[in-house]
Structure formats: structure tokens, C-alpha cells
Amino acid sequence: MLELDEDTKAKLLAEANLLVRMGKPLSEAKRIVWEDYLEELAAYAAAAPQAPETDEPAVQDEPEEHPPLPPGRPDLAPPSRWFWDAKDEPKLTPEWLERNRQQLAKVKRILRSK
């Protein structure tokens, strides 16, 4: 049985309550949130490097690359040297901006028609 800490329980309950306010029944909202949480855990576990099973402990000369962090877990925040940096992001091109403006206009038309 998977035991969750209080912060995670509160976050999952808040997500379920948001779905309830959007019109979903509580039981269905809890099921959806739980399945999403389990998928995120499975993706996190799949991304983590698998250690080979040996009888001898592994000797590490270099620091190990850390696996991606599970979403919504500030208690597992990476060290400050891994912090997001805008310089590492791809630059916005005029084509990209125009495509996003067109998509936004399409969404606005759809929302106005309802």
C-alpha cells in the first residue's frame, strides 16, 4: 500500500475538489487524480537510472546525474546549481510567436461561440 505524506494528500485533494467544481462527481474526480498521480510516479520511476544488481557496493568516482524530479514535490527540490535558467531556453522566433497568436485566436473564437 502506498502511504502519502500530508502535503501530497492535500495537493491531490485540492485537484479533486477542482474537478468537482468543474462538474465531475467526487468519486470520479478522486479516481482521475489518483490515476494521474500513479502515471506520474511510473514515469518518474522509469526515468530513474536502474542500478545493476551486484554483490559488491558500487564505487563512484564522479557524482551521479540525478533523475528527474516527480511533479509537485518541493521537498525533493534540486540543488540550486540545477535551477532553471532562461538563457538555456530556445529563443522565441517570429514564426513561433505568429503560430501561437493564431492558435490563441482560434481558442478565443471557440470560447466565444459557446
Beta strands, then each sheet from edge to edge (+ up, - down):
end
